[in-house]
Amino acid sequence: YSASSVWGNQHSDTSIYLDNITRILDRLLDGYDNRLRPGFGGPVTEVKTDIFVTSFGPVSDVEMV
């Protein structure tokens, strides 16, 4: 048995999969203007986030102005 007969044509399968994803995203974004915020003309969209700091570089009180 050859690898291609056992596993199929993965390159072709991947290409078809990526084409499908591209088509779906193109349809979702059809008519979308990225220069405008979502909901333009309506109420402001409030976004909240948390930031977790895992490390902090050296702090020098001499260089703080």
Backbone as XML, in Angstrom:
<?xml version="1.0"?>
<chain id="A" units="angstrom">
  <residue number="1" name="TYR">
    <atom name="N" x="0.835" y="-1.190" z="0.000"/>
    <atom name="CA" x="0.000" y="0.000" z="0.000"/>
    <atom name="C" x="0.877" y="1.251" z="0.000"/>
  </residue>
  <residue number="2" name="SER">
    <atom name="N" x="0.448" y="2.251" z="-0.710"/>
    <atom name="CA" x="1.179" y="3.514" z="-0.672"/>
    <atom name="C" x="0.536" y="4.411" z="0.383"/>
  </residue>
  <residue number="3" name="ALA">
    <atom name="N" x="1.287" y="5.392" z="0.832"/>
    <atom name="CA" x="0.772" y="6.297" z="1.862"/>
    <atom name="C" x="-0.452" y="7.050" z="1.352"/>
  </residue>
  <residue number="4" name="SER">
    <atom name="N" x="-0.449" y="7.419" z="0.060"/>
    <atom name="CA" x="-1.578" y="8.186" z="-0.458"/>
    <atom name="C" x="-2.849" y="7.341" z="-0.529"/>
  </residue>
  <residue number="5" name="SER">
    <atom name="N" x="-2.699" y="6.024" z="-0.772"/>
    <atom name="CA" x="-3.899" y="5.195" z="-0.827"/>
    <atom name="C" x="-4.457" y="4.934" z="0.562"/>
  </residue>
  <residue number="6" name="VAL">
    <atom name="N" x="-3.594" y="4.903" z="1.574"/>
    <atom name="CA" x="-4.043" y="4.669" z="2.950"/>
    <atom name="C" x="-4.653" y="5.943" z="3.536"/>
  </residue>
  <residue number="7" name="TRP">
    <atom name="N" x="-3.971" y="7.066" z="3.362"/>
    <atom name="CA" x="-4.391" y="8.313" z="3.994"/>
    <atom name="C" x="-5.239" y="9.192" z="3.079"/>
  </residue>
  <residue number="8" name="GLY">
    <atom name="N" x="-5.363" y="8.845" z="1.835"/>
    <atom name="CA" x="-6.118" y="9.686" z="0.904"/>
    <atom name="C" x="-5.266" y="10.853" z="0.471"/>
  </residue>
  <residue number="9" name="ASN">
    <atom name="N" x="-5.833" y="11.710" z="-0.313"/>
    <atom name="CA" x="-5.102" y="12.873" z="-0.799"/>
    <atom name="C" x="-5.311" y="14.025" z="0.171"/>
  </residue>
  <residue number="10" name="GLN">
    <atom name="N" x="-4.457" y="14.118" z="1.186"/>
    <atom name="CA" x="-4.629" y="15.119" z="2.247"/>
    <atom name="C" x="-4.465" y="16.533" z="1.713"/>
  </residue>
  <residue number="11" name="HIS">
    <atom name="N" x="-3.586" y="16.724" z="0.726"/>
    <atom name="CA" x="-3.391" y="18.069" z="0.179"/>
    <atom name="C" x="-4.689" y="18.566" z="-0.441"/>
  </residue>
  <residue number="12" name="SER">
    <atom name="N" x="-5.347" y="17.721" z="-1.200"/>
    <atom name="CA" x="-6.606" y="18.092" z="-1.843"/>
    <atom name="C" x="-7.687" y="18.340" z="-0.795"/>
  </residue>
  <residue number="13" name="ASP">
    <atom name="N" x="-7.758" y="17.468" z="0.214"/>
    <atom name="CA" x="-8.751" y="17.630" z="1.284"/>
    <atom name="C" x="-8.540" y="18.944" z="2.022"/>
  </residue>
  <residue number="14" name="THR">
    <atom name="N" x="-7.284" y="19.271" z="2.326"/>
    <atom name="CA" x="-6.963" y="20.510" z="3.038"/>
    <atom name="C" x="-7.326" y="21.714" z="2.186"/>
  </residue>
  <residue number="15" name="SER">
    <atom name="N" x="-7.036" y="21.647" z="0.908"/>
    <atom name="CA" x="-7.342" y="22.745" z="0.002"/>
    <atom name="C" x="-8.849" y="22.997" z="-0.063"/>
  </residue>
  <residue number="16" name="ILE">
    <atom name="N" x="-9.635" y="21.934" z="-0.151"/>
    <atom name="CA" x="-11.095" y="22.071" z="-0.183"/>
    <atom name="C" x="-11.598" y="22.661" z="1.130"/>
  </residue>
  <residue number="17" name="TYR">
    <atom name="N" x="-11.043" y="22.194" z="2.253"/>
    <atom name="CA" x="-11.427" y="22.687" z="3.577"/>
    <atom name="C" x="-11.145" y="24.188" z="3.691"/>
  </residue>
  <residue number="18" name="LEU">
    <atom name="N" x="-9.947" y="24.614" z="3.269"/>
    <atom name="CA" x="-9.581" y="26.026" z="3.347"/>
    <atom name="C" x="-10.441" y="26.872" z="2.417"/>
  </residue>
  <residue number="19" name="ASP">
    <atom name="N" x="-10.774" y="26.339" z="1.245"/>
    <atom name="CA" x="-11.660" y="27.057" z="0.330"/>
    <atom name="C" x="-13.030" y="27.272" z="0.954"/>
  </residue>
  <residue number="20" name="ASN">
    <atom name="N" x="-13.544" y="26.258" z="1.656"/>
    <atom name="CA" x="-14.840" y="26.380" z="2.328"/>
    <atom name="C" x="-14.806" y="27.438" z="3.419"/>
  </residue>
  <residue number="21" name="ILE">
    <atom name="N" x="-13.743" y="27.445" z="4.205"/>
    <atom name="CA" x="-13.601" y="28.442" z="5.276"/>
    <atom name="C" x="-13.542" y="29.837" z="4.683"/>
  </residue>
  <residue number="22" name="THR">
    <atom name="N" x="-12.778" y="29.989" z="3.614"/>
    <atom name="CA" x="-12.661" y="31.294" z="2.956"/>
    <atom name="C" x="-14.012" y="31.768" z="2.457"/>
  </residue>
  <residue number="23" name="ARG">
    <atom name="N" x="-14.779" y="30.887" z="1.840"/>
    <atom name="CA" x="-16.097" y="31.250" z="1.327"/>
    <atom name="C" x="-17.034" y="31.666" z="2.457"/>
  </residue>
  <residue number="24" name="ILE">
    <atom name="N" x="-17.008" y="30.934" z="3.561"/>
    <atom name="CA" x="-17.864" y="31.255" z="4.714"/>
    <atom name="C" x="-17.509" y="32.628" z="5.280"/>
  </residue>
  <residue number="25" name="LEU">
    <atom name="N" x="-16.217" y="32.894" z="5.475"/>
    <atom name="CA" x="-15.794" y="34.186" z="6.024"/>
    <atom name="C" x="-16.122" y="35.327" z="5.071"/>
  </residue>
  <residue number="26" name="ASP">
    <atom name="N" x="-15.950" y="35.100" z="3.775"/>
    <atom name="CA" x="-16.297" y="36.137" z="2.794"/>
    <atom name="C" x="-17.776" y="36.484" z="2.865"/>
  </residue>
  <residue number="27" name="ARG">
    <atom name="N" x="-18.632" y="35.485" z="3.032"/>
    <atom name="CA" x="-20.080" y="35.739" z="3.135"/>
    <atom name="C" x="-20.420" y="36.479" z="4.417"/>
  </residue>
  <residue number="28" name="LEU">
    <atom name="N" x="-19.767" y="36.108" z="5.524"/>
    <atom name="CA" x="-20.041" y="36.773" z="6.803"/>
    <atom name="C" x="-19.644" y="38.248" z="6.764"/>
  </residue>
  <residue number="29" name="LEU">
    <atom name="N" x="-18.561" y="38.545" z="6.063"/>
    <atom name="CA" x="-18.041" y="39.912" z="6.043"/>
    <atom name="C" x="-18.502" y="40.710" z="4.837"/>
  </residue>
  <residue number="30" name="ASP">
    <atom name="N" x="-19.393" y="40.160" z="4.030"/>
    <atom name="CA" x="-19.890" y="40.862" z="2.854"/>
    <atom name="C" x="-20.613" y="42.136" z="3.289"/>
  </residue>
  <residue number="31" name="GLY">
    <atom name="N" x="-20.198" y="43.266" z="2.774"/>
    <atom name="CA" x="-20.813" y="44.545" z="3.122"/>
    <atom name="C" x="-20.277" y="45.164" z="4.405"/>
  </residue>
  <residue number="32" name="TYR">
    <atom name="N" x="-19.317" y="44.518" z="5.038"/>
    <atom name="CA" x="-18.758" y="45.033" z="6.291"/>
    <atom name="C" x="-17.748" y="46.128" z="5.990"/>
  </residue>
  <residue number="33" name="ASP">
    <atom name="N" x="-17.876" y="47.269" z="6.635"/>
    <atom name="CA" x="-16.939" y="48.379" z="6.468"/>
    <atom name="C" x="-16.103" y="48.477" z="7.737"/>
  </residue>
  <residue number="34" name="ASN">
    <atom name="N" x="-14.845" y="48.063" z="7.651"/>
    <atom name="CA" x="-14.010" y="48.031" z="8.860"/>
    <atom name="C" x="-13.589" y="49.424" z="9.324"/>
  </residue>
  <residue number="35" name="ARG">
    <atom name="N" x="-14.000" y="50.471" z="8.621"/>
    <atom name="CA" x="-13.695" y="51.827" z="9.079"/>
    <atom name="C" x="-14.709" y="52.303" z="10.117"/>
  </residue>
  <residue number="36" name="LEU">
    <atom name="N" x="-15.831" y="51.605" z="10.234"/>
    <atom name="CA" x="-16.875" y="51.993" z="11.177"/>
    <atom name="C" x="-16.953" y="50.980" z="12.311"/>
  </residue>
  <residue number="37" name="ARG">
    <atom name="N" x="-17.243" y="51.456" z="13.483"/>
    <atom name="CA" x="-17.380" y="50.540" z="14.612"/>
    <atom name="C" x="-18.672" y="49.756" z="14.475"/>
  </residue>
  <residue number="38" name="PRO">
    <atom name="N" x="-18.735" y="48.577" z="15.083"/>
    <atom name="CA" x="-19.986" y="47.806" z="15.056"/>
    <atom name="C" x="-21.130" y="48.599" z="15.685"/>
  </residue>
  <residue number="39" name="GLY">
    <atom name="N" x="-22.289" y="48.550" z="15.083"/>
    <atom name="CA" x="-23.447" y="49.247" z="15.628"/>
    <atom name="C" x="-23.377" y="50.747" z="15.448"/>
  </residue>
  <residue number="40" name="PHE">
    <atom name="N" x="-22.635" y="51.231" z="14.457"/>
    <atom name="CA" x="-22.497" y="52.673" z="14.229"/>
    <atom name="C" x="-23.867" y="53.324" z="14.114"/>
  </residue>
  <residue number="41" name="GLY">
    <atom name="N" x="-24.051" y="54.426" z="14.816"/>
    <atom name="CA" x="-25.333" y="55.118" z="14.813"/>
    <atom name="C" x="-26.200" y="54.712" z="15.993"/>
  </residue>
  <residue number="42" name="GLY">
    <atom name="N" x="-25.843" y="53.642" z="16.654"/>
    <atom name="CA" x="-26.588" y="53.182" z="17.818"/>
    <atom name="C" x="-25.804" y="53.482" z="19.086"/>
  </residue>
  <residue number="43" name="PRO">
    <atom name="N" x="-26.167" y="52.824" z="20.161"/>
    <atom name="CA" x="-25.449" y="53.058" z="21.416"/>
    <atom name="C" x="-24.008" y="52.548" z="21.341"/>
  </residue>
  <residue number="44" name="VAL">
    <atom name="N" x="-23.156" y="53.117" z="22.154"/>
    <atom name="CA" x="-21.749" y="52.728" z="22.210"/>
    <atom name="C" x="-21.638" y="51.296" z="22.715"/>
  </residue>
  <residue number="45" name="THR">
    <atom name="N" x="-20.729" y="50.548" z="22.129"/>
    <atom name="CA" x="-20.467" y="49.184" z="22.581"/>
    <atom name="C" x="-19.385" y="49.235" z="23.646"/>
  </residue>
  <residue number="46" name="GLU">
    <atom name="N" x="-19.736" y="48.842" z="24.853"/>
    <atom name="CA" x="-18.774" y="48.853" z="25.951"/>
    <atom name="C" x="-18.054" y="47.520" z="26.004"/>
  </residue>
  <residue number="47" name="VAL">
    <atom name="N" x="-16.725" y="47.582" z="26.046"/>
    <atom name="CA" x="-15.912" y="46.375" z="26.099"/>
    <atom name="C" x="-15.099" y="46.420" z="27.382"/>
  </residue>
  <residue number="48" name="LYS">
    <atom name="N" x="-15.185" y="45.366" z="28.171"/>
    <atom name="CA" x="-14.401" y="45.271" z="29.400"/>
    <atom name="C" x="-13.440" y="44.107" z="29.269"/>
  </residue>
  <residue number="49" name="THR">
    <atom name="N" x="-12.267" y="44.249" z="29.866"/>
    <atom name="CA" x="-11.283" y="43.179" z="29.816"/>
    <atom name="C" x="-10.473" y="43.167" z="31.102"/>
  </residue>
  <residue number="50" name="ASP">
    <atom name="N" x="-9.906" y="42.033" z="31.400"/>
    <atom name="CA" x="-8.986" y="41.886" z="32.529"/>
    <atom name="C" x="-7.617" y="41.565" z="31.962"/>
  </residue>
  <residue number="51" name="ILE">
    <atom name="N" x="-6.591" y="42.079" z="32.597"/>
    <atom name="CA" x="-5.222" y="41.784" z="32.184"/>
    <atom name="C" x="-4.506" y="41.157" z="33.368"/>
  </residue>
  <residue number="52" name="PHE">
    <atom name="N" x="-3.901" y="40.019" z="33.126"/>
    <atom name="CA" x="-3.124" y="39.344" z="34.160"/>
    <atom name="C" x="-1.653" y="39.451" z="33.798"/>
  </residue>
  <residue number="53" name="VAL">
    <atom name="N" x="-0.855" y="40.082" z="34.665"/>
    <atom name="CA" x="0.577" y="40.267" z="34.427"/>
    <atom name="C" x="1.303" y="39.084" z="35.041"/>
  </residue>
  <residue number="54" name="THR">
    <atom name="N" x="2.049" y="38.360" z="34.195"/>
    <atom name="CA" x="2.769" y="37.191" z="34.696"/>
    <atom name="C" x="4.209" y="37.510" z="35.062"/>
  </residue>
  <residue number="55" name="SER">
    <atom name="N" x="4.729" y="38.623" z="34.553"/>
    <atom name="CA" x="6.082" y="39.034" z="34.939"/>
    <atom name="C" x="6.193" y="40.537" z="34.770"/>
  </residue>
  <residue number="56" name="PHE">
    <atom name="N" x="7.170" y="41.095" z="35.442"/>
    <atom name="CA" x="7.377" y="42.534" z="35.403"/>
    <atom name="C" x="8.872" y="42.776" z="35.354"/>
  </residue>
  <residue number="57" name="GLY">
    <atom name="N" x="9.303" y="43.593" z="34.410"/>
    <atom name="CA" x="10.733" y="43.846" z="34.252"/>
    <atom name="C" x="11.296" y="44.638" z="35.424"/>
  </residue>
  <residue number="58" name="PRO">
    <atom name="N" x="12.600" y="44.877" z="35.392"/>
    <atom name="CA" x="13.250" y="45.616" z="36.499"/>
    <atom name="C" x="12.739" y="47.044" z="36.585"/>
  </residue>
  <residue number="59" name="VAL">
    <atom name="N" x="12.647" y="47.543" z="37.823"/>
    <atom name="CA" x="12.204" y="48.910" z="38.069"/>
    <atom name="C" x="13.345" y="49.652" z="38.746"/>
  </residue>
  <residue number="60" name="SER">
    <atom name="N" x="13.671" y="50.821" z="38.190"/>
    <atom name="CA" x="14.759" y="51.621" z="38.751"/>
    <atom name="C" x="14.193" y="52.955" z="39.240"/>
  </residue>
  <residue number="61" name="ASP">
    <atom name="N" x="14.283" y="53.213" z="40.541"/>
    <atom name="CA" x="13.770" y="54.476" z="41.070"/>
    <atom name="C" x="14.610" y="55.659" z="40.589"/>
  </residue>
  <residue number="62" name="VAL">
    <atom name="N" x="15.845" y="55.416" z="40.161"/>
    <atom name="CA" x="16.711" y="56.477" z="39.654"/>
    <atom name="C" x="16.205" y="56.982" z="38.294"/>
  </residue>
  <residue number="63" name="GLU">
    <atom name="N" x="15.708" y="56.067" z="37.471"/>
    <atom name="CA" x="15.279" y="56.441" z="36.129"/>
    <atom name="C" x="13.823" y="56.891" z="36.061"/>
  </residue>
  <residue number="64" name="MET">
    <atom name="N" x="13.094" y="56.823" z="37.196"/>
    <atom name="CA" x="11.709" y="57.277" z="37.202"/>
    <atom name="C" x="11.668" y="58.794" z="37.306"/>
  </residue>
  <residue number="65" name="VAL">
    <atom name="N" x="10.983" y="59.417" z="36.404"/>
    <atom name="CA" x="10.912" y="60.878" z="36.422"/>
    <atom name="C" x="9.487" y="61.312" z="36.582"/>
  </residue>
</chain>
